[in-house]
Amino acid sequence: MRSPVETAEKFLPEERAVEALRRAAAGCTACPLHETGTQTVFGEGPETAVVMMVGEQPGDSEDLSGRPFVGPAGRLLDQALVQAGIDRSRVYVTNAVKHFKWEARGKRRLHSKPNAREIEACLPWLKAEIEAVSPKVIVCLGATAAQALLGKDFRVTRQRGSFVQSAYAPYVTATVHPSSILRSRGDREAEIARLVEDLRKVADLLD
């Protein structure tokens, strides 16, 4: 029988405003990733945001800067938001996992997918962020974020761009993570266009 997973629940502060959560998360040791990540990378954006974008985990650039979505994937997301007609100032960005999980490849630190226990351990932070921001729309970027919030049976490949019922927000949807487009060997422009198309459905809800 699987032993209980230690989660971040005990690290949550009494005050659930984003800034209080960010300060508390800096000291989180609920999973081993705090030992290898440079720092906790918490969510960022206005507490009045109407859209929350949830990715998988911070990357190398984010780990070093302490800010989410500031690397190549973040720049692609910003570009897609502009093309979709979504005001970036109305968006809160965060990740399902708050520390960078990586493996060494020479001098490079390469992304390593977080496992189910690491995702579960970090989930209280994401739930607290959702509660604090109370977004109208949550957009899960990639399978890790989608399955963390929508269940293990959710498949982005089949259900991307559709809105599903959820207790987390009035509208919840999923699409690919921008990093998957950057890694793709296919038609990158076509894949960006599909991402923008998914985000335009969100923009339509905001009008």
Secondary structure, 3 states (H helix, E strand, C coil): CCCCCCCHHHHCCCCCCHHHHHHHHCCCCCCHHHHCCCCCCCCECCCCCCEEEEECCCCHHHHHHCCCCCCHHHHHHHHHHHHHCCCHHHEEEEECCCCCCEEEECCEEEECCCCHHHHHHHHHHHHHHHHHHCCCEEEEECHHHHHHHHCCCCCHHHHCCCCECCCCCCEEEEECCHHHHHHCCCCHHHHHHHHHHHHHHHHHHHC
